[in-house]
């Protein structure tokens, strides 16, 4: 949870922006998935397992993409540009 004051925290999926509470774009898909699966009758354990599997699959996909990129373009990746590289590779991959 994001700290918003001395003893207050922002729930997952929300953030403060310009003094107003709004959805966090980085977390909103997870919140929508959790609520829609819950409303569809899935248990909290099922939802948690599904979310865990999705995260692990994304991590694996990202690792494979980065390893391939690093093989093709050695000495380019670093901790400052990994997210930019992943986004560019995914965009290129989706446009094929």
C-alpha positions as CSV (number, residue, x, y, z in Angstrom):
1,X,0.0,0.0,0.0
2,X,1.1,3.5,-0.8
3,X,1.6,5.8,2.2
4,X,-0.6,8.9,2.0
5,X,-0.2,10.4,5.4
6,X,1.1,9.8,8.8
7,X,-1.1,6.7,9.6
8,X,-2.9,6.2,6.3
9,X,-2.3,4.0,3.3
10,X,-3.7,3.9,-0.2
11,X,-5.4,0.6,-1.1
12,X,-3.8,-1.5,-3.9
13,X,-4.9,-0.2,-7.3
14,X,-5.2,3.4,-6.2
15,X,-2.9,6.4,-5.9
16,X,-2.9,10.1,-5.1
17,X,-2.5,12.3,-8.2
18,X,-2.8,16.1,-7.9
19,X,-4.4,15.8,-4.5
20,X,-7.1,13.4,-5.7
21,X,-7.5,9.6,-5.3
22,X,-7.4,7.9,-8.7
23,X,-6.7,4.4,-10.1
24,X,-3.1,3.4,-10.5
25,X,-2.5,2.5,-14.2
26,X,0.1,0.0,-13.2
27,X,-2.3,-1.9,-10.9
28,X,-5.7,-1.3,-12.3
29,X,-5.8,-4.4,-14.5
30,X,-5.0,-6.6,-11.5
31,X,-7.8,-5.0,-9.5
32,X,-10.3,-5.5,-12.3
33,X,-9.2,-9.1,-12.8
34,X,-9.5,-9.9,-9.1
35,X,-13.0,-8.4,-8.9
36,X,-14.3,-10.0,-12.1
37,X,-13.1,-13.4,-11.1
38,X,-14.5,-13.0,-7.6
39,X,-17.9,-12.0,-9.1
40,X,-17.7,-15.0,-11.4
41,X,-17.6,-17.2,-8.3
42,X,-14.0,-18.1,-8.0
43,X,-12.5,-18.4,-4.5
44,X,-9.9,-16.1,-3.2
45,X,-7.4,-19.0,-3.3
46,X,-8.2,-19.7,-7.0
47,X,-7.8,-16.0,-7.8
48,X,-4.5,-15.8,-6.0
49,X,-3.2,-19.0,-7.7
50,X,-4.2,-17.6,-11.1
51,X,-2.6,-14.2,-10.4
52,X,0.6,-16.0,-9.2
53,X,0.7,-18.1,-12.4
54,X,0.3,-15.0,-14.6
55,X,3.1,-13.1,-12.8
56,X,5.5,-16.1,-13.1
57,X,4.7,-16.4,-16.8
58,X,5.3,-12.7,-17.4
59,X,8.6,-13.0,-15.5
60,X,9.6,-15.9,-17.7
61,X,8.6,-14.2,-20.9
62,X,10.5,-11.1,-19.9
63,X,13.6,-13.1,-19.0
64,X,13.5,-14.9,-22.4
65,X,13.1,-11.6,-24.2
66,X,16.0,-10.0,-22.4
67,X,18.3,-13.0,-22.8
68,X,17.5,-13.0,-26.6
69,X,18.1,-9.2,-26.8
70,X,21.3,-9.5,-24.8
71,X,22.6,-12.1,-27.2
72,X,21.8,-10.0,-30.2
73,X,23.0,-6.7,-28.7
74,X,25.7,-7.3,-26.1
75,X,26.6,-4.6,-23.6
76,X,23.4,-2.6,-24.3
77,X,21.2,-3.5,-21.3
78,X,21.6,-2.0,-17.9
79,X,19.4,-1.4,-14.9
80,X,18.4,2.0,-16.2
81,X,17.0,0.9,-19.5
82,X,15.6,-2.6,-19.0
83,X,11.9,-1.5,-18.9
84,X,12.3,0.6,-22.0
85,X,14.0,-2.3,-23.8
86,X,11.2,-4.7,-22.8
87,X,8.5,-2.3,-24.0
88,X,10.2,-1.7,-27.3
89,X,10.7,-5.5,-27.9
90,X,7.2,-6.3,-27.0
91,X,5.8,-3.6,-29.3
92,X,8.0,-4.9,-32.1
93,X,6.9,-8.5,-31.5
94,X,3.2,-7.5,-31.4
95,X,3.5,-5.6,-34.7
96,X,4.8,-8.7,-36.6
